[in-house]
Amino acid sequence: MPHQIRYVTHAIALLATLAACKGGKEAPVSMTSGGPHGQANRPAANPLRNAYFGDTHVHTSWSPDAFTANVRVTPDDAYHYALGDSIAHTGTGYVRLHSGPLDFYAVTDHSEYMGVLPGMLDSTNPISRHPIAIGMRSSDPATQGKATLQVIGSIMGKPIKEFMDPAVSRAMWKRIQETAERYNRPGTFTTFIGYEWTSNPDGRNLHRNVLFRGTQVTDIPFTSFDSRRPEDLWRYMDAARATGIQLLAIPHNSNYSDGMMFPDANSDGRPIDRAYAESRSRNEPLVEVAQIKGWSETHPALSPNDEWAGAEISDFLIAGEKTGTLHGKPSGSYVREALRTGLAVQARTGVNPFKYGLVGSSDTHNAGGPYEEQFYFGKIGREDATPEARLGNSAPIGNMVRSWGAAGLAGVWAEENTRESIFDAMARKETFGTTGPRMRVRFFGGWSYTAADAAASDMVQRGYKGGVAMGSDLPAKPGAGGAGGAPTFMLWAARDPNSAPLQRMQIVKGWLDASGKTHEQVIDVACANGARPAAGTNRCPDDGATVDTKTCAISQNTGNAELAAYWTDPSFVAAQSAFYYVRVLEEPTCRWSTWESIRTGLAVPAGLPLTLQERAYTSPIWYTPAK
């Protein structure tokens, strides 16, 4: 794309961001002048907080797996994409956002071999003469494929010494920082400095994205070559924090971990103790619940009474074809079960190691995430760059590729669009994750909210004043509350105007009984079209929404632009620890594979659903009994 067009597009994107009306349950903001980076008319901070959408998980050609998949876009391209520009794509030509610019973005290239492999294309770089580099440049697909497997295999096994020059890694890390700083525009667009720690013991995914609050960062990223143990990553983070550096980690793709992401023991096999729980909780406030490689909220085997638990399940193991174990174990791999397990560990150790706020993101390796089902363009470059690779059998990892879906997004409630404000929202877990659409959702818990509070125009003010927001602990307050002394909750959600209307809003509750066993329940609390949940089932009635899978047209007379509810827990027991989070579901729409089949005439592979229900998840609110 010509540079002058890019600059014009940036200006339009920034003006659109400034002018965007964030209606519903948000307070208006006034405009002030001045600000860093030459930002005039920077919006004033909103004490009631705005919803901002972004991606905390983005890869470019500086990641070795992206480069070996023929991706050539850079961190510069990634930020251009987030601002609304078109960028190059390996198989599609150019791709862009169709729903407007994002509010924040983090390029998180893998810390292993960070930025090293592009040197293979530079004849003046000694690495270009390495046998693997020669193989990567070969025109023979088999030779190139062998070189690719050598690189990826070394990350999971023995590293390639020639690719590990600390001077090169340090120089690339400095360039990542400089690029992020160049695109950071406080008040209108936020960039975060970060990277991905890529631990793959026996092909089991234990990856974490590490994000920094500002420009004060570590000298060099911590890699899985330094250690594959999460405990050692947390020690590195604690040491950085002791010097004044503020950072956090976000585990992701727990669905690819084969039960290892949320274990009942540490890396040495010993039961989780208080020190482990404190270290994990201190360093990992968030977890990624939805992304291209599947949704990690829960699994039908873990939540048999949740009718929506089976959506976008992708449980492949990264090295499955090599090990012969293609699918991972559900237990220990999904977030809702981890939230339940955390209650039990807290009862035993005094600290909850899995007290996670929720976000979504992409894990794109194309510099830009495919957040919209209709415009899906894959994840990893050559392996799924074309419709034939995504729907057909030409991809070497075809079954896994077909299980992937459109990207998720991270939502935060923050005072302003700056690194400091958005990072602090992440740290306090006032976050929500979506499966791609930009739905907004509020969630407050307290002891004395009323139905009138939930319906009031100043619901947000009443929410903060009378209780706590998503991601918080609800202090025990015996003798007060709703019916029977139970906590009270206020919920609100608004649709993405570019996506489908909302069908229902649910509360997911988990709790620990007196015997130490955990339980869960899904309760519909708001229904579309003025309907009410049935008393016996806690389910909204079928609203008749349909999808024409030959055109992807959806019903025009069903669903709501907004849903709101006031709810008191009828089964609350003051002596039981519990958590509550909100899940919002859209009306059904076409899955990306159906859209692609309509465009290309290729058949949708057997076993793939034709439709799906996009959704959003809030961070939980936790209740712990008074001692």
N, C-alpha and C positions, 0 to 999 in steps of 0.2 A: 504494500500500500504506500503510495507517495507520502513523503513526510508532511507536505502542506495539508493534505487531506486529514492526516492523523491529528495535526494540531487543531484544525477546525472541529474535528469530531470530539477531541478532548474538551474544547471550550463548550460545545453544545452539551456534552455529558455533564460537565460541572455545573453549568447553568441549570440543567434539568434537576440535578441533585439538590441545588439550593432552592429551587422553586417547588420541589415535590411537596405535596400536601399529605401529611401523615395524619389522617383523620381518625375517626372512631374514638377509642379511649386513650387519646394522647392530647396533651395540651399544646396550643400553638407556641411557636418560638418567635422571638423578635430578632432583628438583625443588628449587628454591630459592625464596625469597620476595623480594619487592621488585621493583624495576625501574621504568624510566620509564613515563610515561603511566598510572600507577596499576596496572601489571600485577603483581599478586601471583602467587606460584607460577610464576614464569618458569622454564622448563626450563633446566637447566645445559647449558653447551656440551659437545658430544660430540666428543672429539678424533679419533674415527674417522669422524665426519661422517654426517649424515642426508641422505636424499633429500628435496628440497623441489620442489614443482611450482608453476609460475606462468606468467604471460603478460607478455611485455615489449613488446607491440605492440597497443595498445587505443586506439580513437578514439571520440569522443563528438560531440555536436552542435557542439562548439567547433571541429571540423574542417570546413572549408568544403564538402568533398564530402559529408560526412555530413549537414550542415545542408540542403544543396540537395536531398538525397534524402529530406527530410521526417523526419529523425531529430531528436528533441528531448530525448533523455536527456543527462545532464551527467556530469562527473567524479564527483560524489557518487553518482550511480546506478551508475557503473562499479564503485566500491569496494563498494557494497551487493551487487552481483551476485557479486563475487569472494568475499564473505563468506557467500553462500548465500541472499540475499534474491531475491525476484521483482522484476523491473523491467519497465517498459513497453516494448513493441515496436511498430513502425509497423504491421505487418500481422497479428500473431499475438495481440495483446492483452498478455500477459505471458509472460516467459521466465525460466528459472532454471537453475542447475546441478543435475544429477541425481546426480552422483558426489561431492557434498560440496564444501565450501569449498576454495579454493586457498590456497597458502602465501604467494605474493607476486604483486604486480600493478603494472604500470606504465602509466599513462595517457600516451599519446604522440600527442597531437593535433598536426596539421600546423602547422609554424611559420609557414607562409604564411597571412595573414589570421587568425591565431590568435584565436578568440573574437569576431571582429568581426561575422560575419554574423548571430548572434542579435539584434543591434541592429536588424535590419530589421523585427523584430516589435514594436519599442518606438516608439510614436508620438512620444515625447519625444526620441528619438535622431535627430540629423540624417541618419544613414545610411538611416533608414527612408524618406526622401523621394527617395533616389537612384532613377533609372529601373529599375535592375536589381532593387532592393528591391521596387518596385511590381510588377514582373513576377513576382517570386518569390511575392508574395501573391495573384496573380491566380487566379481559379477556373478559368480556361481552361488546360487542360493544355499546349496548344501554346505559349502565352505563358510559362507557368512553365518549360517545357522549354527555350525559347530563353534565358531568364535563367540557367538552370542551366548551359547550355553556355558562356555568356559568362564565368561565374565560373570554371569548370573550365579553359576554354581560356586564360584570363588567367594561370593558374598555370603553364601550359606555354609561354606566350608573353609578351605584354606585360602587366605587372601593372596593376591598376586603382588609380590614385593615391588616390582617396577612401577606399579600403579599407586604406590603409597608414599610418595614424596611429601613430607610435611610442609615443605616450602610451597609446593603447588597448592595443597589443600588450604593453607593459610592465605595464600593470595586470592584464591577463588572465594573463600569466606569473606574476605575484605570486599571483593567486588559485589557479593550478594548484599552486604550491608550498604554499600554505596548506592546500589540500584534501588533498594527499598527506600532509602532516604530521599533519593531524587524524585520519586513518585508520591511521597507522602505529602498530603495537602490537608493540614489540620482544619477541621470544620466541614470538609466536603468529601475527602477520600483518605482512608487510613491504610497504610502498609505496615506489616509486621516483619521483623527479621526473625527467621526461624529455619529449621531443618528437620529432617526425619531420621531418627535412630532406628536402624533396620535389623533388629534381632530376629533370626529365623532358626531356632534350634530344631534340627531335623525337619525343616520345612514348616514348622508351626509358627504362625504369625504372632509376634509380640511387639510389633512396631509402635512407636510413640512419635508424635510431632512435638518438638520443643519450640516454644514461642517466647520471645523476649519483650518486655514491656516498652523498652525504649532503645536508645543507641548504645547503652552500656551492655556489652555482651561478653561472652567468654572468648579467650584468645583463639580457640579452635574448637570445632564441634566434637562431642563425645560420640564415638562410633561403636558399632557392634564388634569391630576388630579390637577395640579396647576391652570390651566385655559384652557378653550376650545377656547378662543378668540384669533385670530391672533394678534390683537393689543397688547395683553399682552406678547405674544412671542416676538414681535418686541421690546417691552420695555426691556425685559430680554436681548435681543441681544444688544440693545443700551447701557445698563448698563455694559455689558461685554466689549463692544468696548471702553467705557470710561476708562477702566482699562488697555487698550493696547491689548486686545484679538481681533484678526481678525477672523471674521466668516461671513457666509452667509447662507441663507435659500433657498431651491428649492421646491416650491409647485409642487404637482404631482397628477395625476389622477383627474384632474378637470372634466373629463367626468363622474366621479362618485359623483359629488358634488351637483347634482340637482339644478344647477344654483347659488350655494353659493360661488364658488371659486372666481369668478370675479363679485362681486356685484356692484350695483350703490349706495349702502349705507354701513355704517359701521355696527358693530355688534349690535349697539343699534338702528339701523333702521334710523339713520339720514343720509342725503346726504353726500357723500364723500367731505371733505374739504381739504384745503391745507396741514394741519398737518398730516392727514391720508395718503394723497398721498405721502408726503415726507417720512414718516416712512416706508411705504410699498416699495417704490422705493429704499430707502437706504438699506434695509435689504434683499430684494428679487430680485437680478439682473437677475436670470434665472428662467425658467419654464421647466418642463419635458413634451415633446410633444409626445413621443412614448415610450411605455413599454408593458409588458406582458398583462396588463389589458386594452389594447386598445390604439388607436392613438387619441390624443386630439387636433390635429391641427384645424379641423373644422368638421361640420356636414352638411348633405344635406339640412336640414331645415334652416340652416344659410347661406349656400353658394350654392343656387340652380343652379347657372351657372358654377359651378366647377364640371366637370365630374369625378374627382377623390376624391370628398369629402366624399364618402360613404365607404371608405376602413377601415376595421378593427374597426368598430363602436362597442363599448361595453359600454352601458349606464346604467348598472344595479346599484341599490343602495345596499350598504353593508347590510342594515337591511331590504331590500325590502320584503322578505318573511314574516317578522314579522309585518311590517307596512301595507302590502297590496299594496304598491306602488313599483312596480318592476323596473320601468324605470324612469330616471331623466329627468328634463327639459333641452333641448339643450342650451337655452339662458343663459349666465352666466357660461357655463360649458366648453367652448372651447377657445383655445388660439387666433385664428385669430380674433374672435369677440372682445376679450379682448384688443387686439392691437388697434382695431378700437375705442372701447370705451375709451381707454386711450387718444386718440387724442381729443375727446370731453371733457373729464374731464380736460385735460390740458388747453383747451381754456377757461374753466370756472374758474379753480383754479390757473392756472399758473404752475402746476406740473402734470406729467403723472404718475399715480400709477401703470400702467400696461406696463411699458417700459421694456419688457422682452427679454433677449437673450434666445436661444433655445438649449436644449440638449435632448438626449434620454437616457434611462437606463433600468434596468430590473425589479426591485421590486421582484427579486427572493427571495424565502424563503427556498431555498435549498443550500445556500452559493455560488452557481454558477449559472450564468444566461444562459438560452438556447437561444443564439443569432442566431442560424442557424436553419432555417425552417426544413431542412432535419433531424436534430438531436434533435428536440424538446423533452423535457422531463418534461414539466409541471412547475408549480410555487410553489405549497403550500404543498407538502408532500402527506400525505395519500389521500387527497381529489382529486388529479389528478395525482397520482403516476404511473398509469398504462394506457395502451391504452384503456382498457375497461372503465376506469373512465373518460378518456378524450373524447372518442368518443361515449361511451354507456350511460346508464342511472344509473350507479352504484354510481355516485357522488351525494351527497345530494344537491349540488349546480350545477347540471349538465348543465343547460342552460347557466349559467354564465361561467363555465369552458370552454365550447365549443366556447364561444366568445373570449376567450383569445388567444394570439398568441405569436410568438417568440419575444424575448426581443429586446429592442432598445439599442443603445450605445451613449455615449457622446463623441463628438469630440472637441478638443481644438487646437488652433494654439498658440504654446508657444515656447519660446526660448530654453528651455531644459526640460527634464523630471525630474522635482523636484517639491516638494510641493509649493514652493514659486512661481515658474514660471507658473505652471498650475492653481493655485488658482488665481493668478493675471489675467490670461487669462479669467477665469470665471468671475471675478469681472468686467473686462472691456467688457465682453460679446463677445469676439472673439471666439465664440463657434458655433458648429453645432450639430444637432441631426440626427441619422440615425435609421432606423427601424431594424437594425441588421448588415447588410453588412458594411464593412469598406471602404465606398466611401469617397473620399476626395473632398472638395469643397472650392473654394476661391470666395470672393465677395468684390469688391471695388467700392466706389462711389466718384465722384468728379465733377468738373465743366469744365475740359478741357482735359479729356482723349480722345484719338483718336482710330480708328480701328487699326492703326499701333501699338499703345501701347498694345492693347489687344493681338495682335499676336506676340509681341516681346518675345524673350527668357528671357529677364529680366522684364517680366510683373509684377512680385511681387515687385521688387524695384520701378518700376514706380507707382504701385498701392499705396504703402505707401507714396511715395514722393509727389504724385500729388493729394491725396485725403484721404479717410478714409476707414477702413476695416469694415467688418460685426460687428454689435453691437455698432456702433458709431453714433454720430450726424453729419450730413453733414451741415457745417455752411452755412448760407444763403450768397449768393454772387451775388446780383443783377447786371445785365448788362454783365454777363459772362456766360459761359457754352456752351452747344451744340446748336442745331437748336432751335431758339426761346428762347435762354437763359436757356434751360432745363439742368438738371444734366445728367451726363454720367456715365455709369456703365460698369465694366469689370467682367466677370464671367468665372470660369473654374471648371471643375469637372473631376475626374478620377475614374474609376470603381474599385471595389474590385476584384482582380484576382480570388478569390474563389467564386464569385457570378456571376450574369448575366451582360452582357454589358448594357450600358446606352442607353435609348431610347430618352429622351428629357430633356431639362433644361428650367425651367420656372421662371419668376419673378411674385411674388404675390405683388400687390400694394393695399394699403388702403389709403383713404384720407377723409378729412373733408371739406364739401362745405361751402359756405357762410351762409347757413341757419342753420348750426350746425348738418347736417345729414352726416353720414359716408357711404362710399361706398367701394367696393373692385373689383378687376379685376385680372384674371389670364392670363398671356401672355406667350406663348411659344417663346423662343428666340434662341434656338439651337435644331436642330433635328439630329437624327442618319442618317448615310449613305449619308451625304451631302445634305439632303433635306432642304427645307426652309419653314418656317411657311407661311400659306396662308394669303394674305393681309387682306381679309375680316373677317376671323375668329381668326387670331392669333394662329392657331393650326398647328402642324406638320401633314403631311399626314400619313396615316396608313402604317407602314413599313413591314407589313406582318408577324410579329413575331408570332410564335405559340408555344404551349406547348402540348406535348403528355401526357395527364393526366393518362394514363395507365402505363407510365414509368417515367414520369417527365422529359423527354428529351426536350430540348429547341432548337429553331432554331440556326443554326451555322453560318448563313450568314447575320444576322441582328444585329444592335446595334453597339455602339462605345466604345472603351477603354477610350477615353477622349472626352469631349465636351467643347467648348469655345465660348464666345460671347462678342460682344460690343453692348451696347444698350443705346439709348437716349429716354427718356419718351416723346412720341408724344403728350400726353394730359396734360403735366405739366402746372400748374397754380401757379405762384410764391406766390400768396396770400393764398394758401391752404396748411395746414399741411398734411404730408404724411409719410408713411413708405413703404419700399420695402424689401422683402426677397426672397431668391432663394429656389426653390424646384426642386430636380433632381429625375427623375424616371428611374428605371431599366426596361429592357424588362420583360414581365410577366414570372413568375416561379410558381412552385407548392407551395400551402400553406402547413403548417405542417400536417394538417388533411388529405390531399391527400397523402402525403408521408407515413403517418402512416397507412392509409387504404391499400396502396400497400403492405406494409410490413406484415400486420396482416390479411388481408382479411376482416376486419370489414368495414361495409359500412360508407361512409361519411354521417353524419346526414343531413337531409333535411334543406335547408336554408344556409348551409355553402358554401362559394365560393370554387371552386376547385383550383383557382390560385389567385395570388395577384401581385402587383407591389411594390417591396421594394423601399424606397425613402430616401432622405436626405433633411434636412431643415437647412438653415443658420439662424443665428440671423439677425434681420432687420437692415437696415440703416434708420435713421429717418431724415426727413427734417422739420424744423420749420421756418416759414416766419420771416424775420427781422421786428422788431418793429419800 
